[in-house]
Amino acid sequence: MDQKAMYKLTYGLFVLTAQAGGRESGCIINTAGQVTSEPNRISIAVNKANFTHDLVKEGGRFNVSVLSEAASFDTFKRFGFQSGRDVDKFAGYAHCARAENGLYYVTEGTNAFISATVEQALDLGSHTLFIAGVDGMEVLSDAPSATYAYYQAHIKPQPQKSAAPAGKTVWRCKVCGYEYVGEELPAGFICPLCKHPASDFEKVTV
């Protein structure tokens, strides 16, 4: 089975934001889509390891900001490479505003946001699939939506020459470029920078 076939699926990129218990945070997701039009519903799949997942589950509401091709890598670092359990991702961040539901949405490098209230939650093991009714939405710009392929080609910094010694086996994260040196990458390895799993690493010859 060729796992790379999964890369042929197209994905958008989004900043998911939520609030509960006096805490608020956001994370990058790539699974959001409309599932019904009457009534208008969307679905999101969120990794349980993300603090934002817990806020959605507890608070029952969220906003999805649609990232555009104008997004900078700094947005991905802020919302994707650190945990809301450890830092306040909105501290000192000016590129956000409150929607009518009181939750933040991202205003820079996005072309729309959607506010929703959770109606159903399906446990998928590593992720939870939330089905939610749309409460509000707004178009923010005409910039095209960023796909995962666009992010890889145009937003993410391209890998530099490996710092590992010659002759060493290196596993490079395809999301952020972090390198693990070793003959085999542990099956349960999680990237310490962007928190992506071993399946998002590729073997590189040095």
Salt bridges, closest charged atoms under 4 A:
GLU24 OE1 - ARG98 NH1 2.78
ASP54 OD1 - HIS53 ND1 3.05
ASP54 OD2 - ARG85 NH2 2.97
ASP74 OD1 - LYS77 NZ 3.45
GLU108 OE2 - HIS95 NE2 3.53
GLU119 OE1 - ARG41 NE 2.64
ASP123 OD1 - LYS48 NZ 2.74
GLU179 OE2 - ARG172 NH2 2.68
ASP200 OD2 - HIS196 ND1 2.82
